[in-house]
């Protein structure tokens, strides 16, 4: 299979959870490039680290990192779900953006490690993964703001439930 096709398909598959996270963040705040950009940067940094360490780390660490990312998403979802309702934010907070961005980037880093161990150790892989995360998180964010849910009022309860659901699905994989 062509390298670019393989990496593009892998990047899209890995960033689907980012679309759901973007949707969850968009349900409780208006669109801002801050969260998609932070998710993309965190994806690039974690994937670049995975590329650099790929030859040193064996594949069995991948499941632990992916599970840690899933548990983190569940915890973020619980915090959002049980947090007292507040008015719609103009954009998500910086700490929350970094936390959720790092959680959705964790599985991309594991996928990058797998790809690296398969012999594709190009630094193009982190760039593809980061770009896919930026696009998918933005798409999820935009869908949350133009879908029928946008008319129901933005709520942290929906966002929290969605983040927790993404984390649970990741644990079950």
ABEGO torsion letter per residue (X at the ends): XBAAAAAAAAAAAAAAAAAAAAAAAAAABBBBAAAAAAAAAAAAAAAAAAAAAAAABBAAAAAAAAAAAAAAAAAAAAAAAABBBBBBBABBBAAAAAAAAAAAAAAAAAAAAAAAAAGBABAAAAAAAAAAAAAAAAAAAAAAAABAAAAAEBBAAAAAAAAAAAAAAAAAX
